[in-house]
Structure formats: C-alpha cells, structure tokens
Amino acid sequence: MSDVAVIGLGAMGTALAEAFLNKGHSVTVWNRSPAKAQVLAAKGAVVAASLEDAVRSSQLIMVCLLVYDTVHEALAAAQEALSGRTLVNLTNGTPEQARAMSDWAVGHGANYIDGGIMAVPPMIGGQHALILYSGSRQAFDTHAGQLDALGTSMYLGEDAGLAPLYDISLLAGMYGLFAGVLQALSLTGAVGIRAGEFMPLLMSWLNAMQGALPKWAERIDSDDHTSAVVSNLGMQADAYVNLIDASTAAGISTELVLPMQDLMRRGVAAGKANADLSSLVGLLQLSKQATRD
Ligand SMILES: NC(=O)c1ccc[n+]([C@@H]2O[C@H](COP(=O)([O-])OP(=O)(O)OC[C@H]3O[C@@H](n4cnc5c(N)ncnc54)[C@H](OP(=O)(O)O)[C@@H]3O)[C@@H](O)[C@H]2O)c1
C-alpha cells in the first residue's frame, strides 16, 4: 500500500506526485502513456501496471487528467475498486460536472472531494500554491495532512461544486485582467513603445485600481450602487467610446473590449447612469434578472 495514488502524469499530475514524494509520502502513479512515469519511478514512486492497480494501492486517490470526460472514461475501468477509498479529483471542470462526478463516486462507495488548483506546476508544493477543495468534510479532515503536501489547502464546503465554482470565478477575474493587458500592450506597441517600458506603469495602475474592489463587494452585498459614487457609469460609458475609437484608429482589434461597451450601454439604458460600475453584476446575472422581472 502507498500513502497516495496519483492518476494522470501530465505537467500537473507529475508536479503533484513529486510534491508528495518530496514530503516523504509513498506514492503509486499511473498514466495512460507509461513513459511519463519513469522520471517519478527514478524518484521513488511505484508505477502501477494498470489504473485499477493504482486505485487499489492506496486509500487516497488523486486524479488529474485533462477534462472530466477523460476522468469518467479512465475510472470506469476501476469503479469497483473505488469502494471505501477517497477520490480527490483535481481535473478542471464545472460545478455541474463536479456534482455529477461526486454522485457517481459516492454511488460506487467512495468518498469524493473535488479540487481546484490555483497554481502552475512549478508552484506545487510551495505555500503560494492554493488548492481549493469541496465535498466530503470527513474525508478532507482525514487526509488534510497529506493534501497539505501540495500547497495551501482551502476547504470550502460539502457541495462538491464549490471548488470549481471558486476556481472558475478566480480565473474569470484573471482572464478579464489579461484581456485588458493585451489591449493596452497592443495600443502602446502599435506606436513602438516597448512592452517592458510600459509594463511598470500598467502594473502600478492596476494595483491602484484594485483598491476599488472592496467597495464593490460592499455595494454588491448591500445592493446599493448609488451612494457616494465618484466615477459613475454614465461618465465611464462615454469615456469608454474613446478606447474603442482609438483602438480602431490604430488598427487594433476591438474584439476583447467591445462586449464591455455593450454591457455599459445596457446599464445606462436600464437607468444605471448614476450608479457605480459594480451595478453591472445585476445585468450579467441573467437568470436572477429574469426572476426579478
Ligand atoms: N498545467 C497547469 O498550469 C494547470 C493549472 C491548474 C489546473 N490545471 C488542470 O490540471 C489538469 C491537467 O493539466 P496538465 O497541465 O497536467 O495537462 P497535460 O500536461 O496536457 O496532461 C493531461 C493528462 O491527461 C491525460 N489524458 C488525456 N486524455 C486522456 C484519456 N483519454 N485517457 C487517459 N488519460 C488522458 C494525459 O495522459 P497522456 O500523458 O497519456 O497523454 C495526461 O496525463 C487539467 O484539468 C488542467 O486544466 C493545469
């Protein structure tokens, strides 16, 4: 028996297995393409001959494959072996996929924990690697000591969908930021300003703007988007046109920034011109809006 089995040895699965080994845990590994297991075998991992052997090797089974369909497909071959074990699925997916996977695993007698990895492989094992978990509290408490080998663990609740919900929401914030940065560097780069020259200013501006976010949280939680507004939506919607026009004039695609303009205009049309930008959350929540209407 090993302390933990790691199924899936892509860039992330390999980093997970290495982190367990580095913290002194015994590890059994399995990957569809066996060659990827060799580097871990050299570091002390046991290479299972089959996925079922890997599952039977440990009470704690970590799975990190590409997508959920792959996980279903791969684990189907070993479903009988899951009974009584804890399955921790760190594959990126949606809350709905996580809940369905949880039902499936529990239906086969396993404890289920879903996870979201907020890190890239080189960060795994360090404290800055945040791993979100949700699902069986009892199983999480039992294995928390082992899971801490991967980074900083955060347990979110019994609903297996919570970890992917937090994961996807954090990624949404990240991609929004990245989209804006791409536009900014396209604009400055088009006139020959080097990215390295502009980046410090951009980073400092983005850091300053983060300061507005706690107030947004207050406004959203209290549903009060109009008191003490210093940069109202109407003003921002008018100024935003310049961002579109300047991009177009410079031959820069507006595909990343046009949707924000559409949303701002929708907000103004809905009577939110004097409200803060935070009020746009209500317009994005289409199903909630339909219930209110
Ligand atoms: N890398 C990151 O920065 C990062 C960060 C956070 C989260 N994640 C998530 O972690 C998961 C794994 O990412 P990764 O970077 O390790 O990806 P990867 O390097 O592309 O590895 C994919 C893994 O999935 C396996 N796989 C794919 N299709 C399969 C199938 N039909 N049957 C069995 N195994 C199959 C691959 O096996 P083979 O080796 O045989 O192809 C490999 O082990 C993804 O859900 C990803 O979103 C990754």
The ligand as an SDF file (V2000), in Angstrom:
LIG
                    3D

 48 52  0  0  0  0  0  0  0  0999 V2000
   -0.8050   22.9800  -16.1070 N   0  0  0  0  0  0  0  0  0  0  0  0
   -1.3620   23.9800  -15.4320 C   0  0  0  0  0  0  0  0  0  0  0  0
   -0.8310   25.0970  -15.3640 O   0  0  0  0  0  0  0  0  0  0  0  0
   -2.6660   23.7500  -14.7040 C   0  0  0  0  0  0  0  0  0  0  0  0
   -3.0380   24.6460  -13.6800 C   0  0  0  0  0  0  0  0  0  0  0  0
   -4.2180   24.4210  -12.9790 C   0  0  0  0  0  0  0  0  0  0  0  0
   -5.0190   23.3570  -13.3290 C   0  0  0  0  0  0  0  0  0  0  0  0
   -4.6550   22.5200  -14.3400 N   0  0  0  0  0  0  0  0  0  0  0  0
   -5.5630   21.4160  -14.6850 C   0  0  0  0  0  0  0  0  0  0  0  0
   -4.9120   20.1570  -14.4110 O   0  0  0  0  0  0  0  0  0  0  0  0
   -5.4100   19.1810  -15.3470 C   0  0  0  0  0  0  0  0  0  0  0  0
   -4.2070   18.5110  -16.0270 C   0  0  0  0  0  0  0  0  0  0  0  0
   -3.4560   19.5340  -16.6670 O   0  0  0  0  0  0  0  0  0  0  0  0
   -1.9840   19.2430  -17.2170 P   0  0  0  0  0  0  0  0  0  0  0  0
   -1.3080   20.5620  -17.3330 O   0  0  0  0  0  0  0  0  0  0  0  0
   -1.3460   18.1480  -16.4400 O   0  0  0  0  0  0  0  0  0  0  0  0
   -2.3390   18.7140  -18.6740 O   0  0  0  0  0  0  0  0  0  0  0  0
   -1.4240   17.8080  -19.6480 P   0  0  0  0  0  0  0  0  0  0  0  0
    0.0080   18.0440  -19.3560 O   0  0  0  0  0  0  0  0  0  0  0  0
   -1.9230   18.0570  -21.0200 O   0  0  0  0  0  0  0  0  0  0  0  0
   -1.7640   16.3090  -19.2040 O   0  0  0  0  0  0  0  0  0  0  0  0
   -3.0210   15.7490  -19.4850 C   0  0  0  0  0  0  0  0  0  0  0  0
   -3.1380   14.4380  -18.7660 C   0  0  0  0  0  0  0  0  0  0  0  0
   -4.4160   13.8500  -19.1140 O   0  0  0  0  0  0  0  0  0  0  0  0
   -4.1730   12.5430  -19.6440 C   0  0  0  0  0  0  0  0  0  0  0  0
   -5.1960   12.1810  -20.6150 N   0  0  0  0  0  0  0  0  0  0  0  0
   -5.6860   12.9580  -21.6180 C   0  0  0  0  0  0  0  0  0  0  0  0
   -6.6390   12.2780  -22.2900 N   0  0  0  0  0  0  0  0  0  0  0  0
   -6.7180   11.0470  -21.7010 C   0  0  0  0  0  0  0  0  0  0  0  0
   -7.5160    9.8900  -21.9280 C   0  0  0  0  0  0  0  0  0  0  0  0
   -8.4420    9.8710  -22.9180 N   0  0  0  0  0  0  0  0  0  0  0  0
   -7.3570    8.8190  -21.1220 N   0  0  0  0  0  0  0  0  0  0  0  0
   -6.4410    8.8390  -20.1020 C   0  0  0  0  0  0  0  0  0  0  0  0
   -5.6490    9.9010  -19.8400 N   0  0  0  0  0  0  0  0  0  0  0  0
   -5.8060   11.0020  -20.6260 C   0  0  0  0  0  0  0  0  0  0  0  0
   -2.7940   12.6250  -20.2590 C   0  0  0  0  0  0  0  0  0  0  0  0
   -2.2840   11.3330  -20.4750 O   0  0  0  0  0  0  0  0  0  0  0  0
   -1.1130   11.1010  -21.5870 P   0  0  0  0  0  0  0  0  0  0  0  0
    0.1510   11.5230  -20.9130 O   0  0  0  0  0  0  0  0  0  0  0  0
   -1.1990    9.6720  -21.8570 O   0  0  0  0  0  0  0  0  0  0  0  0
   -1.4680   11.9730  -22.7620 O   0  0  0  0  0  0  0  0  0  0  0  0
   -2.0710   13.4230  -19.1670 C   0  0  0  0  0  0  0  0  0  0  0  0
   -1.7940   12.5890  -18.0600 O   0  0  0  0  0  0  0  0  0  0  0  0
   -6.3170   19.9190  -16.3450 C   0  0  0  0  0  0  0  0  0  0  0  0
   -7.6650   19.7360  -15.9980 O   0  0  0  0  0  0  0  0  0  0  0  0
   -5.8820   21.3820  -16.1650 C   0  0  0  0  0  0  0  0  0  0  0  0
   -6.9100   22.3000  -16.5050 O   0  0  0  0  0  0  0  0  0  0  0  0
   -3.4790   22.6810  -15.0250 C   0  0  0  0  0  0  0  0  0  0  0  0
  1  2  1  0
  2  3  2  0
  2  4  1  0
  4  5  1  0
  4 48  2  0
  5  6  2  0
  6  7  1  0
  7  8  2  0
  8  9  1  0
  8 48  1  0
  9 10  1  0
  9 46  1  0
 10 11  1  0
 11 12  1  0
 11 44  1  0
 12 13  1  0
 13 14  1  0
 14 15  2  0
 14 16  1  0
 14 17  1  0
 17 18  1  0
 18 19  2  0
 18 20  1  0
 18 21  1  0
 21 22  1  0
 22 23  1  0
 23 24  1  0
 23 42  1  0
 24 25  1  0
 25 26  1  0
 25 36  1  0
 26 27  1  0
 26 35  1  0
 27 28  2  0
 28 29  1  0
 29 30  1  0
 29 35  2  0
 30 31  1  0
 30 32  2  0
 32 33  1  0
 33 34  2  0
 34 35  1  0
 36 37  1  0
 36 42  1  0
 37 38  1  0
 38 39  2  0
 38 40  1  0
 38 41  1  0
 42 43  1  0
 44 45  1  0
 44 46  1  0
 46 47  1  0
M  CHG  2   8   1  16  -1
M  END
$$$$
